[in-house]
């Protein structure tokens, strides 16, 4: 069920700037039990929304690791996203106009602090399992470092404790595509739509990688000379698909927040920060992920006290965490039953 939380209290960002008010969209599944020990908090990825049943097939159902019959599942839409939480398309109460390009810069820590505001407002203290994949993993590891006592379990999938130069370069290339659109900067939700479509197509190259494309986008052997290539049509379709549900200002802002991720910042470095985590931790890598390669996921697991590493075999690269629900459930269901 989708809900909207609104606070009229100013929300101070890590930069020192302030949002005059905060709105957070969130979904819940299941019920909080009497002991209040069955909360599973899901942190979503870049362009997802607060409804994991919408974007994560095979996970929010009976017998799966987000089973509403067993767990009280909460997922909050991230700060800056156009799915209900305060974003560049929201009206700035100080001006009476949407923020658009004037939306203040924010960080992964600001996203987590918005989650904390919501959790406190819902009366959720302890969280049994914190789950994060991709940019959601950025949020999850940051939160587990920020409040180590709040979580029993932590599941990190296809993610990292810091935005590496490789991932920042992917983001910058997408921002360049958006900024090259001549309508970028116009005070309109329709600004830079062509740039946004191109940025999404660029991002998809890293999400699926060569194995994913070569498996799913092969042309027939008898393709006529000059006929549209399947991979070309796929790139354009995916770009247009995002444009119908997202806006360039929100996408650009989230990419900027992505690049701020570093749990070691101001905490004595990565090892010191990750050493604060007290949750039982499972780190899940994907064999063909080129955004967060499996070798880097193993290193992440080695830096978190007592963490275990597990791997999903998939030809679909980084997107494998969205596709391989059977393998994911086989890992997560036992992990979440451990006492």
Phi and psi in degrees as GROMACS dihedral restraints (atoms count N, CA, C in turn):
[ dihedral_restraints ]
;  ai    aj    ak    al  type     phi  dphi    fc
    3     4     5     6     1   -83.8    20    10
    4     5     6     7     1   137.5    20    10
    6     7     8     9     1  -133.8    20    10
    7     8     9    10     1   160.3    20    10
    9    10    11    12     1  -125.7    20    10
   10    11    12    13     1   124.2    20    10
   12    13    14    15     1  -104.0    20    10
   13    14    15    16     1   136.1    20    10
   15    16    17    18     1  -133.2    20    10
   16    17    18    19     1   134.3    20    10
   18    19    20    21     1  -125.6    20    10
   19    20    21    22     1   132.6    20    10
   21    22    23    24     1   -87.5    20    10
   22    23    24    25     1    -0.6    20    10
   24    25    26    27     1   -78.0    20    10
   25    26    27    28     1   139.8    20    10
   27    28    29    30     1   -59.4    20    10
   28    29    30    31     1   142.3    20    10
   30    31    32    33     1  -113.9    20    10
   31    32    33    34     1   109.5    20    10
   33    34    35    36     1   -85.9    20    10
   34    35    36    37     1   130.6    20    10
   36    37    38    39     1   -90.5    20    10
   37    38    39    40     1   164.3    20    10
   39    40    41    42     1   -59.8    20    10
   40    41    42    43     1   -29.1    20    10
   42    43    44    45     1   -71.5    20    10
   43    44    45    46     1   -15.1    20    10
   45    46    47    48     1   100.3    20    10
   46    47    48    49     1   -16.6    20    10
   48    49    50    51     1   -71.0    20    10
   49    50    51    52     1   162.1    20    10
   51    52    53    54     1  -130.8    20    10
   52    53    54    55     1   135.2    20    10
   54    55    56    57     1   -89.3    20    10
   55    56    57    58     1   127.0    20    10
   57    58    59    60     1   -61.1    20    10
   58    59    60    61     1   -25.4    20    10
   60    61    62    63     1  -152.2    20    10
   61    62    63    64     1   165.4    20    10
   63    64    65    66     1  -135.0    20    10
   64    65    66    67     1   128.7    20    10
   66    67    68    69     1  -119.2    20    10
   67    68    69    70     1   134.5    20    10
   69    70    71    72     1  -131.1    20    10
   70    71    72    73     1   123.6    20    10
   72    73    74    75     1   -89.4    20    10
   73    74    75    76     1   139.7    20    10
   75    76    77    78     1  -152.1    20    10
   76    77    78    79     1   156.1    20    10
   78    79    80    81     1  -116.7    20    10
   79    80    81    82     1   149.5    20    10
   81    82    83    84     1  -131.5    20    10
   82    83    84    85     1   149.5    20    10
   84    85    86    87     1  -132.9    20    10
   85    86    87    88     1   142.6    20    10
   87    88    89    90     1    79.0    20    10
   88    89    90    91     1  -166.7    20    10
   90    91    92    93     1  -130.8    20    10
   91    92    93    94     1   148.4    20    10
   93    94    95    96     1   -74.1    20    10
   94    95    96    97     1   125.4    20    10
   96    97    98    99     1   -77.8    20    10
   97    98    99   100     1   173.7    20    10
   99   100   101   102     1   -62.7    20    10
  100   101   102   103     1   -33.1    20    10
  102   103   104   105     1   -81.5    20    10
  103   104   105   106     1    -9.0    20    10
  105   106   107   108     1    55.6    20    10
  106   107   108   109     1    37.6    20    10
  108   109   110   111     1  -119.8    20    10
  109   110   111   112     1    21.3    20    10
  111   112   113   114     1  -118.6    20    10
  112   113   114   115     1    25.3    20    10
  114   115   116   117     1   -80.2    20    10
  115   116   117   118     1   128.5    20    10
  117   118   119   120     1  -118.9    20    10
  118   119   120   121     1   119.6    20    10
  120   121   122   123     1  -105.7    20    10
  121   122   123   124     1   122.9    20    10
  123   124   125   126     1  -104.0    20    10
  124   125   126   127     1   126.3    20    10
  126   127   128   129     1  -102.2    20    10
  127   128   129   130     1   121.4    20    10
  129   130   131   132     1   -89.6    20    10
  130   131   132   133     1   166.1    20    10
  132   133   134   135     1   -85.9    20    10
  133   134   135   136     1  -172.3    20    10
  135   136   137   138     1   -46.9    20    10
  136   137   138   139     1   -60.4    20    10
  138   139   140   141     1  -111.4    20    10
  139   140   141   142     1    15.0    20    10
  141   142   143   144     1   -77.3    20    10
  142   143   144   145     1   175.9    20    10
  144   145   146   147     1  -116.4    20    10
  145   146   147   148     1  -167.6    20    10
  147   148   149   150     1   -86.5    20    10
  148   149   150   151     1     6.8    20    10
  150   151   152   153     1  -111.0    20    10
  151   152   153   154     1    94.5    20    10
  153   154   155   156     1   -62.6    20    10
  154   155   156   157     1   -25.4    20    10
  156   157   158   159     1   -66.0    20    10
  157   158   159   160     1   -21.5    20    10
  159   160   161   162     1   -79.7    20    10
  160   161   162   163     1   -39.0    20    10
  162   163   164   165     1  -114.8    20    10
  163   164   165   166     1    -5.9    20    10
  165   166   167   168     1  -124.2    20    10
  166   167   168   169     1    77.8    20    10
  168   169   170   171     1   -57.7    20    10
  169   170   171   172     1   142.8    20    10
  171   172   173   174     1    76.1    20    10
  172   173   174   175     1    13.5    20    10
  174   175   176   177     1  -114.4    20    10
  175   176   177   178     1   -32.9    20    10
  177   178   179   180     1  -102.7    20    10
  178   179   180   181     1    77.2    20    10
  180   181   182   183     1  -163.9    20    10
  181   182   183   184     1   168.7    20    10
  183   184   185   186     1   -58.6    20    10
  184   185   186   187     1   130.7    20    10
  186   187   188   189     1    85.7    20    10
  187   188   189   190     1   -13.0    20    10
  189   190   191   192     1   -86.8    20    10
  190   191   192   193     1   173.8    20    10
  192   193   194   195     1   -75.2    20    10
  193   194   195   196     1   -15.3    20    10
  195   196   197   198     1  -108.4    20    10
  196   197   198   199     1    42.0    20    10
  198   199   200   201     1   -64.6    20    10
  199   200   201   202     1   114.4    20    10
  201   202   203   204     1   -65.2    20    10
  202   203   204   205     1   -17.7    20    10
  204   205   206   207     1   -74.2    20    10
  205   206   207   208     1   -21.7    20    10
  207   208   209   210     1  -109.2    20    10
  208   209   210   211     1   -31.6    20    10
  210   211   212   213     1  -122.3    20    10
  211   212   213   214     1   154.0    20    10
  213   214   215   216     1   -98.9    20    10
  214   215   216   217     1   102.1    20    10
  216   217   218   219     1   -93.3    20    10
  217   218   219   220     1   129.0    20    10
  219   220   221   222     1  -125.4    20    10
  220   221   222   223     1   133.8    20    10
  222   223   224   225     1  -138.0    20    10
  223   224   225   226     1   125.2    20    10
  225   226   227   228     1  -107.6    20    10
  226   227   228   229     1   135.2    20    10
  228   229   230   231     1   -66.7    20    10
  229   230   231   232     1   135.4    20    10
  231   232   233   234     1   -75.3    20    10
  232   233   234   235     1   154.1    20    10
  234   235   236   237     1   -55.5    20    10
  235   236   237   238     1   133.5    20    10
  237   238   239   240     1    90.4    20    10
  238   239   240   241     1    -5.9    20    10
  240   241   242   243     1   -90.1    20    10
  241   242   243   244     1   146.5    20    10
  243   244   245   246     1   -84.7    20    10
  244   245   246   247     1    20.0    20    10
  246   247   248   249     1  -102.9    20    10
  247   248   249   250     1    28.1    20    10
  249   250   251   252     1   123.7    20    10
  250   251   252   253     1   -26.0    20    10
  252   253   254   255     1   -82.6    20    10
  253   254   255   256     1   153.7    20    10
  255   256   257   258     1   -48.4    20    10
  256   257   258   259     1   126.7    20    10
  258   259   260   261     1  -149.2    20    10
  259   260   261   262     1   177.5    20    10
  261   262   263   264     1   -58.6    20    10
  262   263   264   265     1   -21.0    20    10
  264   265   266   267     1   -86.7    20    10
  265   266   267   268     1    -9.3    20    10
  267   268   269   270     1   -73.8    20    10
  268   269   270   271     1   156.0    20    10
  270   271   272   273     1   -80.8    20    10
  271   272   273   274     1   129.0    20    10
  273   274   275   276     1   -76.7    20    10
  274   275   276   277     1   114.0    20    10
  276   277   278   279     1   -62.1    20    10
  277   278   279   280     1   -16.7    20    10
  279   280   281   282     1   -78.2    20    10
  280   281   282   283     1   -22.9    20    10
  282   283   284   285     1  -118.1    20    10
  283   284   285   286     1   -19.8    20    10
  285   286   287   288     1    77.3    20    10
  286   287   288   289     1     8.7    20    10
  288   289   290   291     1  -124.3    20    10
  289   290   291   292     1   155.1    20    10
  291   292   293   294     1   -60.6    20    10
  292   293   294   295     1   151.4    20    10
  294   295   296   297     1   -65.9    20    10
  295   296   297   298     1   -46.2    20    10
  297   298   299   300     1    48.8    20    10
  298   299   300   301     1  -124.2    20    10
  300   301   302   303     1   -72.2    20    10
  301   302   303   304     1    -7.7    20    10
  303   304   305   306     1   -91.8    20    10
  304   305   306   307     1     4.7    20    10
  306   307   308   309     1   -62.3    20    10
  307   308   309   310     1   131.7    20    10
  309   310   311   312     1   -65.5    20    10
  310   311   312   313     1   149.4    20    10
  312   313   314   315     1   -63.5    20    10
  313   314   315   316     1   140.4    20    10
  315   316   317   318     1  -140.3    20    10
  316   317   318   319     1   171.6    20    10
  318   319   320   321     1  -126.4    20    10
  319   320   321   322     1   172.8    20    10
  321   322   323   324     1   -59.3    20    10
  322   323   324   325     1   -37.4    20    10
  324   325   326   327     1   -63.8    20    10
  325   326   327   328     1   -35.1    20    10
  327   328   329   330     1   -65.9    20    10
  328   329   330   331     1   -39.5    20    10
  330   331   332   333     1   -59.8    20    10
  331   332   333   334     1   -45.2    20    10
  333   334   335   336     1   -64.7    20    10
  334   335   336   337     1   -40.0    20    10
  336   337   338   339     1   -64.2    20    10
  337   338   339   340     1   -32.4    20    10
  339   340   341   342     1   -66.7    20    10
  340   341   342   343     1   -39.7    20    10
  342   343   344   345     1   -59.2    20    10
  343   344   345   346     1   -42.0    20    10
  345   346   347   348     1   -64.0    20    10
  346   347   348   349     1   -40.7    20    10
  348   349   350   351     1   -59.6    20    10
  349   350   351   352     1   -45.3    20    10
  351   352   353   354     1   -64.9    20    10
  352   353   354   355     1   -47.5    20    10
  354   355   356   357     1   -57.9    20    10
  355   356   357   358     1   -43.5    20    10
  357   358   359   360     1   -64.8    20    10
  358   359   360   361     1   -39.9    20    10
  360   361   362   363     1   -65.4    20    10
  361   362   363   364     1   -31.2    20    10
  363   364   365   366     1   -83.6    20    10
  364   365   366   367     1    -2.5    20    10
  366   367   368   369     1    75.0    20    10
  367   368   369   370     1    21.2    20    10
  369   370   371   372     1   -93.2    20    10
  370   371   372   373     1   111.4    20    10
  372   373   374   375     1   -92.1    20    10
  373   374   375   376     1   -80.8    20    10
  375   376   377   378     1   -79.2    20    10
  376   377   378   379     1   140.5    20    10
  378   379   380   381     1  -117.7    20    10
  379   380   381   382     1   123.1    20    10
  381   382   383   384     1   -66.6    20    10
  382   383   384   385     1   -49.9    20    10
  384   385   386   387     1  -135.3    20    10
  385   386   387   388     1   127.6    20    10
  387   388   389   390     1  -107.4    20    10
  388   389   390   391     1   124.1    20    10
  390   391   392   393     1  -119.8    20    10
  391   392   393   394     1   131.5    20    10
  393   394   395   396     1  -146.5    20    10
  394   395   396   397     1   133.3    20    10
  396   397   398   399     1  -123.8    20    10
  397   398   399   400     1   137.2    20    10
  399   400   401   402     1    59.2    20    10
  400   401   402   403     1  -124.6    20    10
  402   403   404   405     1   -63.6    20    10
  403   404   405   406     1   -27.2    20    10
  405   406   407   408     1   -63.6    20    10
  406   407   408   409     1   -33.4    20    10
  408   409   410   411     1   -66.8    20    10
  409   410   411   412     1   -34.7    20    10
  411   412   413   414     1   -55.5    20    10
  412   413   414   415     1   -47.3    20    10
  414   415   416   417     1   -64.3    20    10
  415   416   417   418     1   -44.4    20    10
  417   418   419   420     1   -64.5    20    10
  418   419   420   421     1   -45.7    20    10
  420   421   422   423     1   -68.7    20    10
  421   422   423   424     1   -36.2    20    10
  423   424   425   426     1   -62.3    20    10
  424   425   426   427     1   -44.8    20    10
  426   427   428   429     1   -66.4    20    10
  427   428   429   430     1   -40.2    20    10
  429   430   431   432     1   -65.7    20    10
  430   431   432   433     1   -30.4    20    10
  432   433   434   435     1   -77.0    20    10
  433   434   435   436     1   -39.6    20    10
  435   436   437   438     1   -67.0    20    10
  436   437   438   439     1   -41.7    20    10
  438   439   440   441     1  -132.6    20    10
  439   440   441   442     1    74.2    20    10
  441   442   443   444     1   -59.6    20    10
  442   443   444   445     1   -30.2    20    10
  444   445   446   447     1   -79.6    20    10
  445   446   447   448     1    -8.7    20    10
  447   448   449   450     1   -82.0    20    10
  448   449   450   451     1   -16.1    20    10
  450   451   452   453     1  -125.2    20    10
  451   452   453   454     1   141.0    20    10
  453   454   455   456     1   -89.2    20    10
  454   455   456   457     1   -42.3    20    10
  456   457   458   459     1  -129.4    20    10
  457   458   459   460     1   151.4    20    10
  459   460   461   462     1  -137.7    20    10
  460   461   462   463     1   125.8    20    10
  462   463   464   465     1  -119.7    20    10
  463   464   465   466     1   118.0    20    10
  465   466   467   468     1  -115.2    20    10
  466   467   468   469     1   125.6    20    10
  468   469   470   471     1  -126.7    20    10
  469   470   471   472     1   127.1    20    10
  471   472   473   474     1    47.6    20    10
  472   473   474   475     1    61.8    20    10
  474   475   476   477     1  -153.6    20    10
  475   476   477   478     1  -166.4    20    10
  477   478   479   480     1  -161.9    20    10
  478   479   480   481     1   170.5    20    10
  480   481   482   483     1   -89.9    20    10
  481   482   483   484     1    -5.2    20    10
  483   484   485   486     1  -152.6    20    10
  484   485   486   487     1   147.7    20    10
  486   487   488   489     1   -78.7    20    10
  487   488   489   490     1   112.1    20    10
  489   490   491   492     1   -77.0    20    10
  490   491   492   493     1   163.0    20    10
  492   493   494   495     1   -54.6    20    10
  493   494   495   496     1   -35.7    20    10
  495   496   497   498     1   -62.6    20    10
  496   497   498   499     1   -48.0    20    10
  498   499   500   501     1   -70.4    20    10
  499   500   501   502     1   -35.0    20    10
  501   502   503   504     1   -65.2    20    10
  502   503   504   505     1   -37.7    20    10
  504   505   506   507     1   -64.3    20    10
  505   506   507   508     1   -38.3    20    10
  507   508   509   510     1   -60.5    20    10
  508   509   510   511     1   -44.4    20    10
  510   511   512   513     1   -63.6    20    10
  511   512   513   514     1   -44.2    20    10
  513   514   515   516     1   -63.0    20    10
  514   515   516   517     1   -38.7    20    10
  516   517   518   519     1   -63.1    20    10
  517   518   519   520     1   -37.6    20    10
  519   520   521   522     1   -69.2    20    10
  520   521   522   523     1   -39.9    20    10
  522   523   524   525     1   -62.9    20    10
  523   524   525   526     1   -38.8    20    10
  525   526   527   528     1   -59.7    20    10
  526   527   528   529     1   -39.3    20    10
  528   529   530   531     1   -64.3    20    10
  529   530   531   532     1   -42.7    20    10
  531   532   533   534     1   -65.3    20    10
  532   533   534   535     1   -46.5    20    10
  534   535   536   537     1   -69.5    20    10
  535   536   537   538     1   -19.9    20    10
  537   538   539   540     1   -77.1    20    10
  538   539   540   541     1   -15.2    20    10
  540   541   542   543     1   -70.2    20    10
  541   542   543   544     1   124.8    20    10
  543   544   545   546     1   -63.2    20    10
  544   545   546   547     1   -15.2    20    10
  546   547   548   549     1   -91.1    20    10
  547   548   549   550     1    -3.0    20    10
  549   550   551   552     1   -61.1    20    10
  550   551   552   553     1   131.6    20    10
  552   553   554   555     1   100.6    20    10
  553   554   555   556     1   -14.6    20    10
  555   556   557   558     1   -69.0    20    10
  556   557   558   559     1   143.9    20    10
  558   559   560   561     1   -78.7    20    10
  559   560   561   562     1    71.5    20    10
  561   562   563   564     1  -154.1    20    10
  562   563   564   565     1   144.1    20    10
  564   565   566   567     1   -67.3    20    10
  565   566   567   568     1   -16.4    20    10
  567   568   569   570     1   -90.0    20    10
  568   569   570   571     1     0.3    20    10
  570   571   572   573     1   -63.8    20    10
  571   572   573   574     1   142.9    20    10
  573   574   575   576     1    55.2    20    10
  574   575   576   577     1    38.4    20    10
  576   577   578   579     1   -67.0    20    10
  577   578   579   580     1   -40.1    20    10
  579   580   581   582     1   -65.8    20    10
  580   581   582   583     1   -39.1    20    10
  582   583   584   585     1   -64.5    20    10
  583   584   585   586     1   -38.8    20    10
  585   586   587   588     1   -64.1    20    10
  586   587   588   589     1   -42.7    20    10
  588   589   590   591     1   -61.5    20    10
  589   590   591   592     1   -42.0    20    10
  591   592   593   594     1   -66.2    20    10
  592   593   594   595     1   -40.2    20    10
  594   595   596   597     1   -61.9    20    10
  595   596   597   598     1   -41.6    20    10
  597   598   599   600     1   -64.3    20    10
  598   599   600   601     1   -41.2    20    10
  600   601   602   603     1   -62.3    20    10
  601   602   603   604     1   -38.9    20    10
  603   604   605   606     1   -63.0    20    10
  604   605   606   607     1   -46.7    20    10
  606   607   608   609     1   -59.6    20    10
  607   608   609   610     1   -39.1    20    10
  609   610   611   612     1   -62.6    20    10
  610   611   612   613     1   -31.4    20    10
  612   613   614   615     1   -57.1    20    10
  613   614   615   616     1   -39.9    20    10
  615   616   617   618     1   -79.7    20    10
  616   617   618   619     1   -29.8    20    10
  618   619   620   621     1   -70.2    20    10
  619   620   621   622     1   -41.9    20    10
  621   622   623   624     1   -93.9    20    10
  622   623   624   625     1   -38.2    20    10
  624   625   626   627     1    71.2    20    10
  625   626   627   628     1   176.4    20    10
  627   628   629   630     1   -62.3    20    10
  628   629   630   631     1   -39.8    20    10
  630   631   632   633     1   -65.1    20    10
  631   632   633   634     1   -40.3    20    10
  633   634   635   636     1   -65.1    20    10
  634   635   636   637     1   -44.1    20    10
  636   637   638   639     1   -68.6    20    10
  637   638   639   640     1   -43.8    20    10
  639   640   641   642     1   -67.6    20    10
  640   641   642   643     1   -24.3    20    10
  642   643   644   645     1   -80.5    20    10
  643   644   645   646     1   -41.0    20    10
  645   646   647   648     1  -103.3    20    10
  646   647   648   649     1   -13.5    20    10
  648   649   650   651     1  -120.8    20    10
  649   650   651   652     1    25.6    20    10
  651   652   653   654     1   -68.0    20    10
  652   653   654   655     1   138.2    20    10
  654   655   656   657     1   -84.3    20    10
  655   656   657   658     1   153.5    20    10
  657   658   659   660     1   -64.5    20    10
  658   659   660   661     1   152.7    20    10
  660   661   662   663     1   -61.7    20    10
  661   662   663   664     1   -29.0    20    10
  663   664   665   666     1   -98.7    20    10
  664   665   666   667     1    25.5    20    10
  666   667   668   669     1   -60.6    20    10
  667   668   669   670     1   124.6    20    10
  669   670   671   672     1   -63.8    20    10
  670   671   672   673     1   147.9    20    10
  672   673   674   675     1   -59.8    20    10
  673   674   675   676     1   128.4    20    10
  675   676   677   678     1    88.6    20    10
  676   677   678   679     1    -6.2    20    10
  678   679   680   681     1   -71.6    20    10
  679   680   681   682     1   152.4    20    10
  681   682   683   684     1   -59.2    20    10
  682   683   684   685     1   134.6    20    10
  684   685   686   687     1   -81.4    20    10
  685   686   687   688     1   143.8    20    10
  687   688   689   690     1   -61.3    20    10
  688   689   690   691     1   -40.7    20    10
  690   691   692   693     1   -67.0    20    10
  691   692   693   694     1   -31.8    20    10
  693   694   695   696     1   -65.8    20    10
  694   695   696   697     1   -46.4    20    10
  696   697   698   699     1   -62.1    20    10
  697   698   699   700     1   -37.8    20    10
  699   700   701   702     1   -63.6    20    10
  700   701   702   703     1   -44.6    20    10
  702   703   704   705     1   -60.4    20    10
  703   704   705   706     1   -45.5    20    10
  705   706   707   708     1   -67.8    20    10
  706   707   708   709     1   -39.8    20    10
  708   709   710   711     1   -61.9    20    10
  709   710   711   712     1   -45.2    20    10
  711   712   713   714     1   -67.7    20    10
  712   713   714   715     1   -36.6    20    10
  714   715   716   717     1   -63.5    20    10
  715   716   717   718     1   -46.7    20    10
  717   718   719   720     1   -64.7    20    10
  718   719   720   721     1   -35.4    20    10
  720   721   722   723     1   -63.1    20    10
  721   722   723   724     1   -42.4    20    10
  723   724   725   726     1   -68.0    20    10
  724   725   726   727     1   -39.3    20    10
  726   727   728   729     1   -58.5    20    10
  727   728   729   730     1   -32.0    20    10
  729   730   731   732     1   -72.5    20    10
  730   731   732   733     1   -17.1    20    10
  732   733   734   735     1  -125.9    20    10
  733   734   735   736     1    -0.2    20    10
  735   736   737   738     1  -138.2    20    10
  736   737   738   739     1   174.6    20    10
  738   739   740   741     1  -133.7    20    10
  739   740   741   742     1   156.4    20    10
  741   742   743   744     1   -66.7    20    10
  742   743   744   745     1   -35.5    20    10
  744   745   746   747     1   -65.8    20    10
  745   746   747   748     1   -42.2    20    10
  747   748   749   750     1   -67.4    20    10
  748   749   750   751     1   -43.3    20    10
  750   751   752   753     1   -61.3    20    10
  751   752   753   754     1   -46.0    20    10
  753   754   755   756     1   -61.1    20    10
  754   755   756   757     1   -43.5    20    10
  756   757   758   759     1   -65.8    20    10
  757   758   759   760     1   -39.7    20    10
  759   760   761   762     1   -68.0    20    10
  760   761   762   763     1   -39.7    20    10
  762   763   764   765     1   -59.5    20    10
  763   764   765   766     1   -40.4    20    10
  765   766   767   768     1   -62.7    20    10
  766   767   768   769     1   -41.9    20    10
  768   769   770   771     1   -64.8    20    10
  769   770   771   772     1   -40.6    20    10
  771   772   773   774     1   -50.0    20    10
  772   773   774   775     1   -46.4    20    10
  774   775   776   777     1   -68.8    20    10
  775   776   777   778     1   -16.4    20    10
  777   778   779   780     1   -80.7    20    10
  778   779   780   781     1    -8.4    20    10
  780   781   782   783     1   -67.2    20    10
  781   782   783   784     1   120.7    20    10
  783   784   785   786     1  -166.6    20    10
  784   785   786   787     1    98.8    20    10
  786   787   788   789     1   -66.5    20    10
  787   788   789   790     1   -16.5    20    10
  789   790   791   792     1   -83.6    20    10
  790   791   792   793     1   -10.7    20    10
  792   793   794   795     1   -63.3    20    10
  793   794   795   796     1   121.5    20    10
  795   796   797   798     1    73.6    20    10
  796   797   798   799     1     9.7    20    10
  798   799   800   801     1  -125.9    20    10
  799   800   801   802     1    16.9    20    10
  801   802   803   804     1    85.4    20    10
  802   803   804   805     1    17.0    20    10
  804   805   806   807     1   101.3    20    10
  805   806   807   808     1   171.5    20    10
  807   808   809   810     1   -62.8    20    10
  808   809   810   811     1   -46.3    20    10
  810   811   812   813     1   -63.5    20    10
  811   812   813   814     1   -41.3    20    10
  813   814   815   816     1   -64.8    20    10
  814   815   816   817     1   -40.4    20    10
  816   817   818   819     1   -68.9    20    10
  817   818   819   820     1   -48.9    20    10
  819   820   821   822     1   -65.5    20    10
  820   821   822   823     1   -26.9    20    10
  822   823   824   825     1   -66.4    20    10
  823   824   825   826     1   -13.7    20    10
  825   826   827   828     1   -79.5    20    10
  826   827   828   829     1   -16.9    20    10
  828   829   830   831     1   -67.5    20    10
  829   830   831   832     1   129.3    20    10
  831   832   833   834     1  -110.8    20    10
  832   833   834   835     1   -10.9    20    10
  834   835   836   837     1   -69.7    20    10
  835   836   837   838     1   146.0    20    10
  837   838   839   840     1   -65.7    20    10
  838   839   840   841     1   123.5    20    10
  840   841   842   843     1  -119.1    20    10
  841   842   843   844     1   135.4    20    10
  843   844   845   846     1  -119.0    20    10
  844   845   846   847     1   123.7    20    10
  846   847   848   849     1  -108.6    20    10
  847   848   849   850     1   125.2    20    10
  849   850   851   852     1  -116.1    20    10
  850   851   852   853     1   121.3    20    10
  852   853   854   855     1  -106.4    20    10
  853   854   855   856     1   167.7    20    10
  855   856   857   858     1  -123.2    20    10
  856   857   858   859     1   134.1    20    10
  858   859   860   861     1   -59.4    20    10
  859   860   861   862     1   -33.5    20    10
  861   862   863   864     1  -113.2    20    10
  862   863   864   865     1    15.8    20    10
  864   865   866   867     1   -69.9    20    10
  865   866   867   868     1   122.4    20    10
  867   868   869   870     1  -102.5    20    10
  868   869   870   871     1    -5.8    20    10
  870   871   872   873     1   -80.5    20    10
  871   872   873   874     1   -52.8    20    10
  873   874   875   876     1  -123.7    20    10
  874   875   876   877     1    83.3    20    10
  876   877   878   879     1   -57.0    20    10
  877   878   879   880     1   151.4    20    10
  879   880   881   882     1   -56.7    20    10
  880   881   882   883     1   -38.1    20    10
  882   883   884   885     1   -60.9    20    10
  883   884   885   886     1   -37.2    20    10
  885   886   887   888     1   -71.6    20    10
  886   887   888   889     1   -32.8    20    10
  888   889   890   891     1   -66.4    20    10
  889   890   891   892     1   -36.6    20    10
  891   892   893   894     1   -63.6    20    10
  892   893   894   895     1   -39.7    20    10
  894   895   896   897     1   -63.8    20    10
  895   896   897   898     1   -42.5    20    10
  897   898   899   900     1   -58.3    20    10
  898   899   900   901     1   -46.9    20    10
  900   901   902   903     1   -59.8    20    10
  901   902   903   904     1   -37.7    20    10
  903   904   905   906     1   -68.8    20    10
  904   905   906   907     1   -18.3    20    10
  906   907   908   909     1   -92.6    20    10
  907   908   909   910     1   -11.4    20    10
  909   910   911   912     1  -100.3    20    10
  910   911   912   913     1   125.8    20    10
  912   913   914   915     1   -54.2    20    10
  913   914   915   916     1   122.5    20    10
  915   916   917   918     1    72.4    20    10
  916   917   918   919     1     6.5    20    10
  918   919   920   921     1   -69.1    20    10
  919   920   921   922     1   148.7    20    10
  921   922   923   924     1  -109.4    20    10
  922   923   924   925     1   148.7    20    10
  924   925   926   927     1  -110.9    20    10
  925   926   927   928     1   137.5    20    10
  927   928   929   930     1  -136.7    20    10
  928   929   930   931     1   158.2    20    10
  930   931   932   933     1  -133.2    20    10
  931   932   933   934     1   140.6    20    10
  933   934   935   936     1  -105.4    20    10
  934   935   936   937     1   128.9    20    10
  936   937   938   939     1   -85.8    20    10
  937   938   939   940     1   118.8    20    10
  939   940   941   942     1  -156.4    20    10
  940   941   942   943     1   140.5    20    10
  942   943   944   945     1   -84.2    20    10
  943   944   945   946     1    -2.0    20    10
  945   946   947   948     1   -96.4    20    10
  946   947   948   949     1    21.9    20    10
  948   949   950   951     1    58.7    20    10
  949   950   951   952     1  -143.3    20    10
  951   952   953   954     1   -59.1    20    10
  952   953   954   955     1   -34.0    20    10
  954   955   956   957     1   -70.5    20    10
  955   956   957   958     1    -3.6    20    10
  957   958   959   960     1   -58.0    20    10
  958   959   960   961     1   -30.1    20    10
  960   961   962   963     1   -67.5    20    10
  961   962   963   964     1   -20.8    20    10
  963   964   965   966     1   -88.4    20    10
  964   965   966   967     1   -19.1    20    10
  966   967   968   969     1  -101.9    20    10
  967   968   969   970     1   -40.2    20    10
  969   970   971   972     1   -91.8    20    10
  970   971   972   973     1    60.7    20    10
  972   973   974   975     1   -65.6    20    10
  973   974   975   976     1   -32.3    20    10
  975   976   977   978     1   -64.3    20    10
  976   977   978   979     1   -46.8    20    10
  978   979   980   981     1   -65.7    20    10
  979   980   981   982     1   -39.5    20    10
  981   982   983   984     1   -64.2    20    10
  982   983   984   985     1   -45.1    20    10
  984   985   986   987     1   -63.0    20    10
  985   986   987   988     1   -35.9    20    10
  987   988   989   990     1   -63.9    20    10
  988   989   990   991     1   -28.3    20    10
  990   991   992   993     1   -85.5    20    10
  991   992   993   994     1   -43.9    20    10
  993   994   995   996     1   -79.2    20    10
  994   995   996   997     1   -38.3    20    10
  996   997   998   999     1   -60.1    20    10
  997   998   999  1000     1   -49.3    20    10
  999  1000  1001  1002     1   -63.8    20    10
 1000  1001  1002  1003     1   -39.2    20    10
 1002  1003  1004  1005     1   -57.9    20    10
 1003  1004  1005  1006     1   -40.6    20    10
 1005  1006  1007  1008     1   -80.9    20    10
 1006  1007  1008  1009     1    -8.4    20    10
 1008  1009  1010  1011     1   -96.6    20    10
 1009  1010  1011  1012     1    -9.5    20    10
 1011  1012  1013  1014     1   -63.4    20    10
 1012  1013  1014  1015     1   137.0    20    10
